[in-house]
Each structure stands twice: as structure tokens, then as C-alpha cells.
Amino acid sequence: MDLVLKIVFWFCLGLVFYTYLGYGLVLYMLLKIRNIFKKRQAVKESPDAELPHVTFVVAAYNEEDYIEEKIKNNLAFDYPKDKIHFLFVTDGSDDRTPILIENFDFPEDVSWKLYHQPARRGKIAAVERIMEFVESPITIYTDANTDVNPQAIRNIVRHYNDPTIGAVAGEKRISMSEKDTANSAGEGFYWKYESMLKKWDAQLYSVVGAAGELFSIRTNLYTPVPADTIIEDFFLTLTISRKGYRVMYEPDAYAVETSSASIQEELKRKIRIAAGGLQAIYRLTPLLNIFKYGLLSFQYVSHRVLRWTLTPVALPVLFIINLILAIKGYPLFQVLFVLQIIFYIAAFFGYLLEKQKIKFKAFFIPYYFCIMNYAVYRGFLRIINGRQSVMWEKAKRA
């Protein structure tokens, strides 16, 4: 019996380690080995005359406090003005967002269009409604509460010189200040690590899903997303991957947003994302077939599937089995159990300090790790109870 417990323990520990650190190490080693035999080729740049037309889509819901700054941010792009068309979609907004867009003093040489309807059916339905009006070969999507760097469009479109690229994911960055609390410290650290993994994913083969803050697609590859899809950006880009196209990553095209106002606000996002991830895994079951999709399946399972399925389950199993083996008197497992206790105590202190608005990252990162995995359980319950709406519940930002 003890042998079985030890096997399960080491399996669970290996699973947790691989999911959060091991996969990154494997990626790093694979890239080092590959670069010995094949050097990376530089991305081909295009002169202004050959740059493609793009449609820049901004989906906004009740963003009256930020929408004018967003427009100014968009107008600062370092890209030929005659090759950008801006589409603003404000379906369901019942504040001044559509009015502010309509009355904004756009320069005469800027092409733009506002689409608004009173009914709120969610971001997916809003984007679906306007895609028939997109005529450019490249469509770029962004959220209304982010700042995008001026060179973003140039840095995105250069990847489309490669016909195997079907989508390009930008980088999400979290703006942090010295007053940031647990959620911002943890959120910022998480996204830095995620960005590194995405960079390596793209170098190995393909990014596994894009974040909605900033990503782009070849317009002709757009496929209508089921109306009840929870995280449409992830589903859409993986659908493009299933067609045999790669999703590239461009860290020099980035969207900056402030962190969530509190860990409770961040938890709203995490629960929704977890629910959406579980839904996507069910709907994208064919991607688990490594014999058909090869590297893409390996990356998909390693980077996404494990985080939303087996690994959160492995954590309590790991704790319980470790406790049993420690009680049985095995010295190694006693030490490991003490280390687990220290980790969860650090997470608990992170919780207490977050309540007091005191910043100490050594506690905040374990706390954020626990929140991420707790969100998976909450997301699973929402999915099986049918309580997760496609309507985005906005998290208050810092």
C-alpha cells in the first residue's frame, strides 16, 4: 500500500512541477538543441508601399472613462494612415461610450466606423456582427482598456509575410506601481512568465491560443465562434491552428493594462478563464490527438490542458498522501510535508497582507498560485451548473 501511495505522490509532484516549471525547461532545452542544427531566420520586413491594409477592431462595453484615451492611443500608431481602418463596437453600452466615439474629433485622413446596438449579447456576438464589414486581409483585435505601443501594427503584420502564419498574438503587460498589492505582484509575475513561454512556444512551433488584449488573424481564416463560447480569442486562434496554420508571438506588439483592483476582482477573471478553458478543451478534443497534430498537441496539453484539468486535482492529492506518508514516519516525506506547509503558510500570509494592502512579493506569488488553482474548481462548478455567462463581468482595475 505504501508503495502505491509513493508512486501516486511522485506522479502528482512531477505533474505539478512539469506543468508550472518543467514544460518551460523542456521548451528551453528543445530550442537550444534545435538551434545547434538550424539557426532562426530573421522576420522579413516590408517597405511602407507593400504593407497590407489592416482593420483594427476595438470592442468596448461601458468604457466612457477610458475610450477617448484609447482612441488617442490608436491614432498614434506608426503605420500608414491610409492602410488602417478602425472599427469600434459598443453593443450593449448604456453609458456615454458610443456618444464619445461618435463625437470624437478624428482627423480627416483617418478611416473609422462605429457599430452600436442597444442589445447586449456579449463580445463574441458583437465581433461576429461586424466581421462581414471587414475587407482588409489582416484583422487586429484589442480591448478598450489597454494601451497599445505605437509600433505594434508594424511588428504584427511582418509575420504575415510567412504564408504558414495564420494569426499573431501580441504580448499582455501589467502596469505595476510601488503601491501594487498581491494581485498585481502575482498577476505581473504570472504574465511575464507566460510571455516567456509563449515566445518559446512560437519558436518551437506555435503559440497555443492568444490573449484578447491584442491579437490578429488573417481575415479569410475567421470562423464563426459558437455563441456560447466563453473565451473566444483562445478558441478562435486554436481553430486556426487546427487548419494547419501557426500562431506566431510578437513581444514587441504589446497591450498594457493596470492590474485588477483586488484579488477578488482578479478572481472573477480567473474563474471565467478557467470555465472557458474547460469548455474549450471539451470542444477541441481532436487537438489531443498527437498522432495527427504532433507538436501542436504536445504544446496544447503541456501549456494549457494540464493547468485546467489534472494539475489542480493533483495538488490536494499531493498534500493528503504526503500527510499520510509523513505520519507513517518516512523522513523524506516528513521534510516534503514541512515544505508544503511552509508554502501554504506563505500563501495565507499573502492573503492577510493583501487585506492590509501591504506589499511583500515572497508571500504574494504563492497566494496567487493558490488563487489560480482555486479558480479552476470554481470554473468547473460553473460549467457543470451552466452558470457561466458569455457576458464579460468586468473586473475593476487598479
C-alpha positions as CSV (number, residue, x, y, z in Angstrom):
1,M,0.0,0.0,0.0
2,D,2.8,2.4,0.9
3,L,4.4,1.7,-2.5
4,V,1.2,2.7,-4.3
5,L,1.0,5.9,-2.2
6,K,4.6,6.8,-3.0
7,I,4.1,6.2,-6.7
8,V,1.0,8.4,-6.8
9,F,2.8,11.0,-4.7
10,W,5.8,11.2,-7.1
11,F,3.5,11.2,-10.1
12,C,1.4,14.2,-8.7
13,L,4.6,16.1,-7.7
14,G,6.1,15.5,-11.2
15,L,2.8,16.6,-12.8
16,V,2.7,19.9,-10.8
17,F,6.4,20.6,-11.4
18,Y,6.1,19.8,-15.2
19,T,3.0,22.0,-15.6
20,Y,4.5,25.1,-14.0
21,L,8.3,24.8,-14.4
22,G,9.2,21.6,-16.2
23,Y,7.5,22.4,-19.5
24,G,9.4,25.7,-19.7
25,L,12.7,23.8,-19.1
26,V,11.8,21.3,-21.8
27,L,11.0,24.1,-24.2
28,Y,14.3,25.8,-23.5
29,M,16.3,22.6,-24.0
30,L,14.5,21.7,-27.2
31,L,15.2,25.2,-28.6
32,K,18.8,25.0,-27.7
33,I,19.2,21.6,-29.4
34,R,17.3,22.8,-32.5
35,N,19.4,26.0,-32.8
36,I,22.5,23.9,-33.0
37,F,21.3,22.3,-36.3
38,K,19.1,25.1,-37.6
39,K,19.5,28.8,-37.0
40,R,16.4,31.0,-36.6
41,Q,15.7,33.2,-39.6
42,A,15.0,36.9,-39.2
43,V,11.5,38.1,-39.8
44,K,11.2,39.8,-43.2
45,E,10.3,43.5,-43.1
46,S,8.2,45.2,-45.7
47,P,8.6,48.7,-47.1
48,D,5.6,51.1,-46.5
49,A,4.4,50.7,-50.0
50,E,4.0,46.9,-49.5
51,L,2.4,47.0,-46.1
52,P,-1.0,45.3,-46.0
53,H,-4.3,47.1,-45.1
54,V,-5.5,46.2,-41.6
55,T,-8.7,46.6,-39.7
56,F,-8.2,47.5,-36.1
57,V,-11.2,46.3,-34.0
58,V,-11.9,47.8,-30.6
59,A,-14.7,46.1,-28.6
60,A,-15.9,48.4,-25.8
61,Y,-18.6,47.9,-23.2
62,N,-19.3,50.9,-20.9
63,E,-15.8,52.3,-21.2
64,E,-16.7,56.0,-21.1
65,D,-13.9,56.7,-18.6
66,Y,-11.2,55.4,-21.0
67,I,-12.5,55.4,-24.6
68,E,-11.1,58.8,-25.6
69,E,-7.7,57.9,-24.3
70,K,-8.0,54.6,-26.3
71,I,-8.8,56.5,-29.5
72,K,-5.8,58.8,-28.9
73,N,-3.6,55.8,-28.3
74,N,-4.8,54.2,-31.6
75,L,-4.2,57.4,-33.6
76,A,-0.5,57.3,-32.5
77,F,0.2,54.1,-34.4
78,D,3.4,54.2,-36.6
79,Y,1.6,52.8,-39.6
80,P,0.4,54.4,-42.9
81,K,-2.9,56.1,-42.1
82,D,-4.4,55.1,-45.4
83,K,-3.9,51.5,-44.6
84,I,-5.7,51.3,-41.2
85,H,-9.4,51.2,-40.8
86,F,-10.7,51.5,-37.2
87,L,-13.9,49.7,-36.1
88,F,-15.4,50.4,-32.7
89,V,-18.1,48.0,-31.5
90,T,-20.1,49.2,-28.4
91,D,-23.0,46.8,-28.3
92,G,-25.0,47.0,-25.1
93,S,-23.1,50.0,-23.7
94,D,-25.6,52.1,-21.8
95,D,-23.2,54.9,-20.8
96,R,-21.6,57.6,-23.0
97,T,-19.1,55.3,-24.7
98,P,-20.8,55.3,-28.2
99,I,-21.5,59.1,-27.9
100,L,-17.9,59.9,-27.1
101,I,-16.7,57.9,-30.1
102,E,-19.2,59.4,-32.4
103,N,-18.3,63.0,-31.3
104,F,-14.5,62.4,-31.2
105,D,-12.6,64.8,-33.5
106,F,-11.0,62.3,-35.8
107,P,-8.5,63.7,-38.3
108,E,-9.9,63.8,-41.8
109,D,-7.4,61.2,-43.1
110,V,-8.5,58.6,-40.6
111,S,-10.9,55.9,-41.6
112,W,-13.2,54.8,-38.8
113,K,-16.7,53.4,-38.2
114,L,-18.8,53.0,-35.1
115,Y,-21.1,50.0,-34.7
116,H,-23.6,50.1,-31.8
117,Q,-26.8,48.4,-30.9
118,P,-28.6,48.7,-27.6
119,A,-28.9,44.9,-27.0
120,R,-26.0,43.3,-25.2
121,R,-25.3,39.8,-26.4
122,G,-21.6,39.6,-25.5
123,K,-18.3,40.3,-27.2
124,I,-18.5,37.2,-29.4
125,A,-21.8,38.3,-30.9
126,A,-20.6,41.9,-31.3
127,V,-17.4,40.8,-33.2
128,E,-19.3,38.3,-35.3
129,R,-21.8,41.0,-36.3
130,I,-19.1,43.3,-37.7
131,M,-16.8,40.8,-39.4
132,E,-18.8,40.9,-42.6
133,F,-17.7,44.5,-43.0
134,V,-14.0,43.8,-42.7
135,E,-12.4,44.0,-46.1
136,S,-8.7,44.1,-45.2
137,P,-6.5,40.9,-45.3
138,I,-5.5,41.3,-41.6
139,T,-7.8,41.9,-38.7
140,I,-6.4,43.0,-35.3
141,Y,-8.4,42.9,-32.1
142,T,-7.8,44.7,-28.9
143,D,-9.6,45.5,-25.6
144,A,-10.8,49.1,-24.9
145,N,-9.0,49.3,-21.5
146,T,-5.5,48.7,-22.8
147,D,-2.7,50.9,-24.3
148,V,-1.0,49.5,-27.4
149,N,2.5,50.5,-28.3
150,P,2.9,52.7,-31.5
151,Q,4.9,50.1,-33.4
152,A,2.5,47.2,-32.7
153,I,0.9,47.0,-36.1
154,R,4.2,47.0,-38.0
155,N,5.6,44.4,-35.7
156,I,2.5,42.2,-36.1
157,V,2.0,42.4,-39.9
158,R,5.6,41.5,-40.8
159,H,4.9,37.9,-39.7
160,Y,2.3,37.5,-42.3
161,N,5.0,37.5,-45.0
162,D,5.2,33.8,-44.0
163,P,2.2,32.0,-45.6
164,T,2.2,29.4,-42.8
165,I,1.3,32.1,-40.2
166,G,-2.5,32.3,-39.6
167,A,-2.5,34.5,-36.5
168,V,-0.2,36.7,-34.4
169,A,-0.5,37.1,-30.7
170,G,0.7,40.3,-29.0
171,E,2.0,40.5,-25.5
172,K,0.0,41.4,-22.5
173,R,1.8,43.5,-19.9
174,I,0.6,44.5,-16.5
175,S,1.4,48.0,-15.3
176,M,2.6,48.0,-11.7
177,S,3.5,50.6,-9.2
178,E,5.1,50.6,-5.8
179,K,1.6,50.5,-4.2
180,D,0.6,47.3,-6.0
181,T,-0.8,44.5,-3.8
182,A,-0.9,40.8,-4.0
183,N,-2.9,40.5,-7.2
184,S,-0.8,42.9,-9.2
185,A,2.5,41.4,-8.0
186,G,1.2,37.9,-8.7
187,E,-0.5,38.9,-11.9
188,G,2.5,40.7,-13.2
189,F,4.9,37.9,-12.4
190,Y,2.4,35.4,-14.0
191,W,2.2,37.3,-17.3
192,K,6.0,37.8,-17.5
193,Y,6.4,34.0,-17.2
194,E,3.5,33.4,-19.6
195,S,5.1,35.8,-22.1
196,M,8.4,33.8,-22.0
197,L,6.6,30.5,-22.5
198,K,4.6,32.0,-25.5
199,K,7.8,33.2,-27.0
200,W,9.4,29.8,-26.7
201,D,6.2,28.1,-27.9
202,A,6.2,30.2,-31.1
203,Q,9.9,29.5,-31.7
204,L,9.3,25.7,-31.3
205,Y,6.2,25.7,-33.5
206,S,3.1,27.7,-32.5
207,V,1.5,29.7,-29.7
208,V,-1.3,27.8,-28.0
209,G,-4.1,30.4,-28.0
210,A,-3.9,34.2,-27.9
211,A,-5.0,36.7,-25.2
212,G,-7.8,39.0,-26.2
213,E,-5.9,42.2,-25.2
214,L,-4.1,42.2,-28.5
215,F,-4.1,39.6,-31.3
216,S,-4.6,39.4,-35.0
217,I,-5.7,36.9,-37.7
218,R,-5.8,36.5,-41.4
219,T,-9.3,37.7,-42.1
220,N,-10.1,34.9,-44.5
221,L,-9.4,32.4,-41.8
222,Y,-12.0,33.8,-39.5
223,T,-14.5,31.1,-38.5
224,P,-17.7,32.0,-36.6
225,V,-17.4,31.0,-33.0
226,P,-20.3,29.3,-31.2
227,A,-22.4,32.0,-29.5
228,D,-21.9,30.4,-26.0
229,T,-18.1,30.3,-26.2
230,I,-16.6,31.8,-23.0
231,I,-13.1,32.7,-24.1
232,E,-13.5,33.4,-27.8
233,D,-9.9,34.6,-28.5
234,F,-8.4,31.3,-27.3
235,F,-11.0,29.2,-29.2
236,L,-10.6,31.2,-32.4
237,T,-6.9,31.1,-32.6
238,L,-6.8,27.4,-31.8
239,T,-9.4,26.8,-34.5
240,I,-7.0,28.5,-36.9
241,S,-4.2,26.2,-35.7
242,R,-6.4,23.2,-36.4
243,K,-6.5,24.3,-40.0
244,G,-2.7,23.8,-40.2
245,Y,-1.6,27.4,-39.6
246,R,0.8,28.5,-36.9
247,V,0.1,31.2,-34.4
248,M,3.2,33.5,-34.0
249,Y,4.1,35.5,-31.0
250,E,5.3,39.2,-31.2
251,P,6.6,40.6,-27.9
252,D,7.2,44.0,-29.5
253,A,3.5,44.4,-30.1
254,Y,2.1,44.8,-26.6
255,A,-1.0,45.9,-24.8
256,V,-0.6,47.4,-21.3
257,E,-3.3,47.4,-18.7
258,T,-3.4,48.0,-15.0
259,S,-3.8,45.1,-12.6
260,S,-7.1,44.1,-11.1
261,A,-8.1,46.4,-8.2
262,S,-8.1,43.5,-5.7
263,I,-7.6,39.7,-5.6
264,Q,-11.4,39.4,-5.5
265,E,-11.6,41.2,-8.8
266,E,-8.8,39.2,-10.3
267,L,-10.6,36.0,-9.1
268,K,-13.6,37.0,-11.3
269,R,-11.3,36.8,-14.4
270,K,-9.6,33.6,-13.3
271,I,-12.9,31.8,-12.8
272,R,-14.2,32.9,-16.1
273,I,-11.0,31.9,-17.9
274,A,-10.9,28.5,-16.2
275,A,-14.5,27.8,-17.1
276,G,-13.7,28.9,-20.7
277,G,-10.6,26.8,-20.8
278,L,-12.5,23.7,-19.7
279,Q,-15.2,24.4,-22.2
280,A,-12.6,24.8,-25.0
281,I,-10.8,21.5,-24.0
282,Y,-14.1,19.7,-24.4
283,R,-14.8,21.3,-27.8
284,L,-11.3,20.9,-29.1
285,T,-10.9,17.3,-28.1
286,P,-9.4,16.4,-31.6
287,L,-6.3,18.5,-30.7
288,L,-5.4,15.9,-28.1
289,N,-4.5,13.5,-30.9
290,I,-0.7,13.9,-31.0
291,F,-0.5,11.5,-34.0
292,K,-2.5,14.0,-36.1
293,Y,-1.3,17.3,-34.7
294,G,2.2,16.4,-33.4
295,L,4.0,19.3,-31.8
296,L,0.8,21.3,-31.5
297,S,-0.8,18.6,-29.4
298,F,2.3,18.4,-27.2
299,Q,2.3,22.2,-26.7
300,Y,-1.5,22.3,-26.1
301,V,-1.5,19.6,-23.5
302,S,1.6,20.8,-21.7
303,H,0.9,24.5,-21.7
304,R,-2.9,24.6,-21.4
305,V,-4.7,21.3,-20.7
306,L,-2.8,20.2,-17.7
307,R,-3.3,23.6,-16.0
308,W,-7.1,23.3,-16.3
309,T,-7.5,19.6,-15.6
310,L,-5.1,17.2,-13.9
311,T,-2.8,19.6,-12.1
312,P,-5.3,21.4,-9.8
313,V,-6.6,18.0,-8.8
314,A,-3.1,16.8,-8.1
315,L,-2.4,19.5,-5.5
316,P,-4.9,18.3,-2.8
317,V,-4.0,14.6,-3.6
318,L,-0.3,15.5,-3.2
319,F,-1.0,17.1,0.2
320,I,-3.1,14.3,1.6
321,I,-0.8,11.5,0.5
322,N,2.2,13.4,1.8
323,L,0.5,13.8,5.2
324,I,-0.2,10.0,5.3
325,L,3.4,9.1,4.5
326,A,4.8,11.7,6.9
327,I,2.6,10.2,9.7
328,K,4.0,6.8,8.8
329,G,7.4,8.1,9.7
330,Y,9.2,8.4,6.4
331,P,11.9,11.1,6.9
332,L,11.9,12.3,3.3
333,F,8.2,12.7,3.2
334,Q,8.2,14.5,6.6
335,V,10.6,17.1,5.1
336,L,8.5,17.4,2.0
337,F,5.4,17.8,4.0
338,V,7.0,20.6,6.1
339,L,7.9,22.3,2.8
340,Q,4.3,22.1,1.7
341,I,3.1,23.6,5.0
342,I,5.6,26.4,4.6
343,F,4.4,27.1,1.1
344,Y,0.7,27.3,2.1
345,I,1.5,29.4,5.2
346,A,3.3,31.8,2.9
347,A,0.1,31.9,0.7
348,F,-2.0,32.5,3.8
349,F,0.2,35.4,4.8
350,G,-0.1,36.7,1.3
351,Y,-3.9,36.7,1.8
352,L,-3.6,38.5,5.1
353,L,-1.2,41.1,3.8
354,E,-3.4,41.7,0.7
355,K,-6.2,42.5,3.0
356,Q,-4.0,45.1,4.7
357,K,-2.7,46.4,1.4
358,I,0.9,45.6,2.4
359,K,3.3,44.6,-0.4
360,F,5.6,41.6,0.1
361,K,6.1,39.5,-3.1
362,A,7.5,36.5,-1.4
363,F,4.1,35.8,0.0
364,F,2.0,37.2,-2.9
365,I,3.3,34.7,-5.5
366,P,2.3,31.6,-3.5
367,Y,-1.0,33.3,-2.8
368,Y,-1.6,34.0,-6.5
369,F,-0.7,30.4,-7.3
370,C,-3.3,29.1,-4.9
371,I,-5.9,31.5,-6.3
372,M,-5.3,30.3,-9.9
373,N,-5.9,26.7,-8.9
374,Y,-8.9,27.5,-6.7
375,A,-10.4,29.3,-9.7
376,V,-10.3,26.1,-11.7
377,Y,-12.6,24.4,-9.2
378,R,-14.9,27.4,-9.3
379,G,-14.9,27.4,-13.1
380,F,-15.6,23.7,-13.2
381,L,-18.7,24.1,-11.0
382,R,-19.9,27.0,-13.2
383,I,-19.6,24.8,-16.3
384,I,-21.4,21.8,-14.9
385,N,-24.1,24.0,-13.4
386,G,-24.5,26.0,-16.6
387,R,-24.0,29.3,-14.6
388,Q,-21.1,30.8,-16.6
389,S,-22.5,33.5,-18.9
390,V,-20.7,34.6,-22.1
391,M,-21.3,38.2,-20.9
392,W,-18.0,39.5,-19.6
393,E,-18.2,40.5,-15.9
394,K,-15.8,43.4,-15.8
395,A,-13.1,43.3,-13.2
396,K,-12.3,46.6,-11.6
397,R,-8.8,47.8,-12.5
398,A,-6.3,49.3,-10.1
